[in-house]
Each structure stands twice: as C-alpha cells, then as structure tokens.
C-alpha cells in the first residue's frame, strides 16, 4: 500500500529543500502534533545521516529513528526507519519536489507493507496518517508561501 499526498506550493525548489535541511528548526512549527526532531548521526540532510522524531497521530505518540537513504538536493529525499520491525511494516518515506512554472509540487509517499486484511483492520490508523499528511502539506504550503512573500 502507498499513502500519498501531493501539495502545490508557490515557492522555488531551493526553499522547499532548505525547509527540510533545517528540520530541527522547522519540525514543531510544521504541524501542531509534531513533538521533537533532532539529528542523531551524520551531518544534517545527507545520505547516511540519521534523525529522531516524535509526533502524535490519532492521539498516539509515534517515535522513530530514520536513516536517509537518498538525498538529491532540491528534488528528492528518502528515509527508512532504523528499527528492523518498523522497517518491515513501513519500508520508506519520501518527499519528491517537482518544479513547475509557479513553484513546485511536493509529494509525500509512505510505503506500507500490508495485505487487504491488514489495511481493513488498520483503516482508522491509516486514515489518521492520511489526514496528518494532508495537514503537513497544507502547513508546508502556508509556511513557505508566507516566507517567499516576505523576502525582499
């Protein structure tokens, strides 16, 4: 199963990438259910770097440590959970930045390994994740478009 959310943002790819590059400063302002983000290994947003984050989804606190597996500046960011168990169920999360004439489309994808029965049994949780992803997209749009307008 693939959870996917795309948002059109009137900001250049560099601004979107910079937002992710400085996630330690942006995480909590990005979504009200974001609790904590910190780099725990490596040198910031780069392949092989690791980060820890906490967020609330459907009232439950989720804690994850992830390793960045692919980073293409201004275009693509992919990471995977470092926990083997979590990685079996959720092999990757990615953000694709596709430029267009008025900004970019930012697409978040979460790959989930589950069959139809698992998808049905966990429908509420997946719906909560989809809602969270949509809110992240809307908030990213609001934050970045406000910053682009306020730049001299």
C-alpha positions, 0 to 999 in steps of 0.5 A: 500500500502507498499513502500519498499526498501531493501539495502545490506550493508557490515557492522555488525548489531551493526553499522547499529543500532548505525547509527540510535541511533545517528540520530541527528548526522547522519540525514543531512549527510544521504541524501542531502534533509534531513533538521533537526532531533532532539529528542523531548521526551524520551531518544534517540532510545527507545520505547516511545521516540519521534523525529522531522524531516524535509526533502524535497521530490519532492521539498516539505518540509515534517515535522513530529513528530514520536513516536517509537513504537518498538525498538529491538536493532540491528534488528528492529525499528518502528515509527508512526507519532504523528499527528492523520491525518498523522497517518491515511494516513501513519500508520508506518515506519520501518527499519528491519536489517537482518544479513547475512554472509557479513553484513546485509540487511536493509529494509525500509517499509512505510505503506500507507493507500490508495485505487487504486484511491488514489495511481493513483492520488498520483503516482508522490508523491509516486514515489518521496518517492520511489526514496528518499528511494532508495537514503537513502539506497544507502547513508546508504550503502556508509556511513557505508561501508566507516566507517567499512573500516576505523576502525582499 
